[in-house]
Amino acid sequence: MSDLQQCQRDFVAYLRDPRQPAPQGVNGRRLKLYRDLVFNNLDNLLANAFPVLRTALPAAGWRALVGDFCREHRAHTPSFLRLPGEFVDYLQAGRAAPDDLPFLSELADYEWRRLEVTLAPDVVVDRAGLNADLLAGQIVLNPVLRLCTYQFPVHTLSPGNAATCAPAQSFLAVCRGLDESPKCAQLTPTTARLVALMADPQAGRGGELLAHLARELAHPDPAALVAAGREILEVLRQREIVLGARHLN
């Protein structure tokens, strides 16, 4: 390794972690300036991406978390906008700091999903052709949809009440609305399973999916579940999780 390559490696290691030895022959004041630029840019990016998580932690705790991420994680994306997703990967990869909030990674994941659906590429759907009956036609889901299951109700947290959160399993559908804004709907376990069934590209008619769900649940009255399912499908359409249904031959 050449002296230049070694200096570059030492420089990057110091930017990630100022506890590392500083590269030889580089002015200390300038090193600190570069380090502050790297850290502050990362801090601002993550604070904007995770506003609730940021307020759930004391200032020193947040800065320590950002510092740990900068030091320990090796990102796989060249996109600055995708770094929040890498932050979630870091939290979910086994981080186990004793003073971490128990819902830390789930709250980060939820905030990232809301951001992710706004960043997702546009998918054009011909909504004019989605006028079939929801039971008789093939259900078409919102193409920018994420199904999430959490052990804490992280979707109920806000900057004003983010310090505590009691365990409660939550099934969420996060999607990009027709107005381009992120939307979140809490689902029952049964409805979450129905949406998962509809996500299969080979899924059949809405009524067939409900009948399939009734068999999975060993429901005592499958016909009643299918009948009630029509209302559920309508609610999902109102929430823009379902866009409509296509006629099948």
C-alpha positions as CSV (number, residue, x, y, z in Angstrom):
1,M,0.0,0.0,0.0
2,S,1.4,3.4,-1.0
3,D,1.8,6.2,1.5
4,L,-1.1,8.1,-0.2
5,Q,-3.4,5.1,0.1
6,Q,-2.5,4.7,3.7
7,C,-3.2,8.4,4.4
8,Q,-6.5,8.1,2.6
9,R,-7.5,5.1,4.7
10,D,-6.4,6.8,7.9
11,F,-8.3,9.9,6.9
12,V,-11.6,8.0,6.3
13,A,-11.2,6.0,9.5
14,Y,-10.8,9.3,11.4
15,L,-13.8,10.8,9.8
16,R,-15.9,7.8,10.9
17,D,-14.4,7.7,14.3
18,P,-12.2,10.6,15.7
19,R,-10.9,8.2,18.3
20,Q,-8.8,6.6,15.6
21,P,-5.3,7.9,15.1
22,A,-5.2,11.0,12.9
23,P,-3.4,10.7,9.6
24,Q,0.1,11.9,9.8
25,G,1.0,15.3,8.3
26,V,-2.6,16.6,8.2
27,N,-3.4,19.8,10.1
28,G,-5.6,18.9,13.2
29,R,-7.9,21.9,12.9
30,R,-8.7,20.9,9.3
31,L,-9.3,17.3,10.3
32,K,-11.8,18.4,12.8
33,L,-13.5,20.7,10.2
34,Y,-13.9,17.7,7.9
35,R,-15.1,15.5,10.7
36,D,-17.7,18.0,11.8
37,L,-19.0,18.4,8.2
38,V,-19.4,14.7,7.8
39,F,-21.1,14.2,11.2
40,N,-23.4,17.2,11.0
41,N,-24.6,16.4,7.5
42,L,-25.4,12.8,8.5
43,D,-27.0,14.1,11.7
44,N,-29.2,16.6,9.8
45,L,-30.2,13.9,7.3
46,L,-31.3,11.4,9.9
47,A,-33.0,13.9,12.1
48,N,-35.2,15.0,9.2
49,A,-35.9,11.4,8.2
50,F,-36.7,10.3,11.8
51,P,-38.3,13.3,13.5
52,V,-40.2,11.2,16.1
53,L,-37.2,9.0,17.0
54,R,-35.1,12.1,17.3
55,T,-37.3,13.6,19.9
56,A,-37.7,10.3,21.8
57,L,-34.0,10.4,22.7
58,P,-32.1,13.0,24.7
59,A,-29.8,15.2,22.6
60,A,-26.7,13.4,23.8
61,G,-28.3,10.0,23.2
62,W,-29.2,10.9,19.6
63,R,-25.8,12.2,18.8
64,A,-24.2,9.0,20.2
65,L,-26.5,6.9,18.1
66,V,-25.6,8.8,14.9
67,G,-21.9,8.5,15.9
68,D,-22.3,4.7,16.4
69,F,-24.0,4.4,13.0
70,C,-21.2,6.4,11.3
71,R,-18.5,4.4,12.9
72,E,-19.9,0.8,12.7
73,H,-22.1,0.6,9.6
74,R,-20.8,0.0,6.1
75,A,-23.5,1.4,3.7
76,H,-24.4,-0.5,0.5
77,T,-26.0,2.4,-1.3
78,P,-24.4,5.4,-3.0
79,S,-27.6,7.4,-2.6
80,F,-27.7,10.0,0.2
81,L,-31.5,9.7,0.1
82,R,-31.3,6.0,0.8
83,L,-29.1,6.3,3.9
84,P,-32.1,6.4,6.3
85,G,-32.9,2.8,5.1
86,E,-29.3,1.9,5.9
87,F,-29.8,3.4,9.3
88,V,-32.8,1.1,9.9
89,D,-30.7,-1.9,8.6
90,Y,-28.1,-1.0,11.2
91,L,-30.6,-0.9,14.0
92,Q,-32.1,-4.2,13.0
93,A,-28.8,-6.0,12.5
94,G,-28.4,-6.9,16.2
95,R,-27.6,-3.6,17.8
96,A,-28.1,-4.2,21.6
97,A,-27.1,-1.1,23.5
98,P,-28.4,-1.5,27.1
99,D,-30.0,2.0,27.2
100,D,-31.8,1.7,23.8
101,L,-35.5,2.2,23.8
102,P,-37.2,-1.2,23.3
103,F,-39.1,0.1,20.3
104,L,-36.1,1.9,18.8
105,S,-35.8,-0.1,15.6
106,E,-39.5,-0.5,15.0
107,L,-40.1,3.3,15.3
108,A,-37.2,3.9,12.9
109,D,-38.6,1.3,10.5
110,Y,-42.0,2.9,10.5
111,E,-40.7,6.4,9.9
112,W,-38.5,5.0,7.1
113,R,-41.5,3.2,5.5
114,R,-43.4,6.5,5.4
115,L,-40.5,8.1,3.7
116,E,-39.7,5.2,1.4
117,V,-43.2,5.2,-0.2
118,T,-42.7,8.9,-1.1
119,L,-39.4,8.1,-2.7
120,A,-40.6,5.0,-4.6
121,P,-40.8,5.3,-8.4
122,D,-44.1,6.2,-9.9
123,V,-46.3,3.3,-11.0
124,V,-49.1,4.3,-13.4
125,V,-52.3,2.4,-12.9
126,D,-55.3,2.7,-15.3
127,R,-57.9,3.4,-12.6
128,A,-60.6,3.9,-15.2
129,G,-60.4,0.1,-15.8
130,L,-60.8,-0.8,-12.1
131,N,-64.6,-0.6,-12.0
132,A,-65.4,-4.3,-11.5
133,D,-67.3,-5.5,-8.4
134,L,-64.8,-6.1,-5.6
135,L,-66.0,-9.6,-5.0
136,A,-66.3,-10.6,-8.7
137,G,-63.2,-8.9,-10.0
138,Q,-59.4,-9.2,-9.4
139,I,-58.4,-6.8,-6.6
140,V,-55.8,-4.2,-7.6
141,L,-53.7,-3.0,-4.6
142,N,-52.0,0.4,-4.3
143,P,-48.7,-0.3,-6.1
144,V,-46.7,1.6,-3.5
145,L,-47.7,-0.3,-0.4
146,R,-45.8,-1.7,2.6
147,L,-47.3,-4.1,5.1
148,C,-45.6,-3.9,8.5
149,T,-46.0,-5.8,11.7
150,Y,-44.7,-4.3,14.9
151,Q,-44.7,-5.4,18.6
152,F,-45.2,-1.7,19.6
153,P,-47.9,0.8,18.4
154,V,-45.2,3.0,16.9
155,H,-47.6,4.7,14.5
156,T,-49.3,6.4,17.5
157,L,-46.2,8.2,18.6
158,S,-45.5,11.8,17.9
159,P,-42.8,14.3,18.9
160,G,-44.8,15.1,22.0
161,N,-45.3,11.6,23.3
162,A,-42.4,9.5,22.0
163,A,-40.5,8.8,25.2
164,T,-42.7,5.8,26.3
165,C,-44.6,3.2,24.4
166,A,-46.3,0.1,25.9
167,P,-46.1,-3.2,23.9
168,A,-49.1,-3.9,21.6
169,Q,-48.8,-5.8,18.4
170,S,-49.8,-3.6,15.4
171,F,-50.5,-4.5,11.8
172,L,-50.1,-1.5,9.5
173,A,-50.5,-0.7,5.8
174,V,-48.3,2.2,4.7
175,C,-48.9,3.5,1.2
176,R,-48.5,6.5,-1.0
177,G,-51.9,8.2,-1.4
178,L,-53.4,9.5,-4.6
179,D,-52.4,12.9,-3.4
180,E,-48.7,11.8,-3.2
181,S,-48.7,11.9,0.6
182,P,-47.8,8.9,2.8
183,K,-50.8,7.3,4.5
184,C,-51.0,4.7,7.3
185,A,-53.9,2.4,8.2
186,Q,-54.0,0.1,11.2
187,L,-55.4,-3.3,10.2
188,T,-56.7,-6.2,12.2
189,P,-54.7,-9.5,11.9
190,T,-57.4,-10.9,9.6
191,T,-57.4,-7.9,7.3
192,A,-53.6,-7.8,7.2
193,R,-53.7,-11.4,6.0
194,L,-56.3,-10.6,3.4
195,V,-54.1,-7.7,2.1
196,A,-51.1,-10.1,2.0
197,L,-53.2,-12.6,-0.1
198,M,-54.2,-9.8,-2.5
199,A,-50.5,-8.9,-3.0
200,D,-50.0,-12.1,-4.9
201,P,-49.9,-11.2,-8.7
202,Q,-51.8,-14.4,-9.4
203,A,-54.5,-13.7,-6.8
204,G,-58.0,-14.4,-8.0
205,R,-61.3,-12.6,-7.5
206,G,-62.0,-10.8,-4.2
207,G,-64.7,-13.3,-3.3
208,E,-62.3,-16.2,-3.9
209,L,-59.7,-14.6,-1.6
210,L,-62.2,-14.2,1.1
211,A,-63.3,-17.8,0.7
212,H,-59.6,-18.8,0.9
213,L,-59.2,-16.8,4.1
214,A,-62.3,-18.4,5.6
215,R,-60.7,-21.8,5.0
216,E,-57.4,-20.7,6.6
217,L,-59.3,-19.5,9.7
218,A,-61.6,-22.5,9.7
219,H,-64.4,-20.1,10.0
220,P,-67.7,-21.7,11.0
221,D,-69.7,-19.7,8.5
222,P,-67.6,-19.0,5.4
223,A,-70.5,-17.3,3.6
224,A,-70.9,-14.8,6.4
225,L,-67.2,-14.0,6.2
226,V,-67.4,-13.4,2.5
227,A,-70.4,-11.2,2.9
228,A,-68.7,-9.1,5.6
229,G,-65.6,-9.1,3.5
230,R,-67.3,-6.8,0.9
231,E,-67.5,-4.0,3.5
232,I,-63.8,-4.6,4.4
233,L,-62.8,-4.3,0.8
234,E,-64.8,-1.1,0.5
235,V,-63.0,0.4,3.6
236,L,-59.7,-0.6,2.1
237,R,-60.6,1.2,-1.1
238,Q,-61.6,4.3,0.8
239,R,-58.2,4.2,2.5
240,E,-56.5,3.9,-1.0
241,I,-55.0,0.5,0.0
242,V,-57.2,-1.0,-2.7
243,L,-57.6,0.9,-5.9
244,G,-60.4,-1.2,-7.4
245,A,-60.9,-4.4,-9.3
246,R,-60.4,-5.6,-12.8
247,H,-63.0,-7.7,-14.8
248,L,-61.9,-11.3,-15.3
249,N,-63.1,-13.4,-18.2
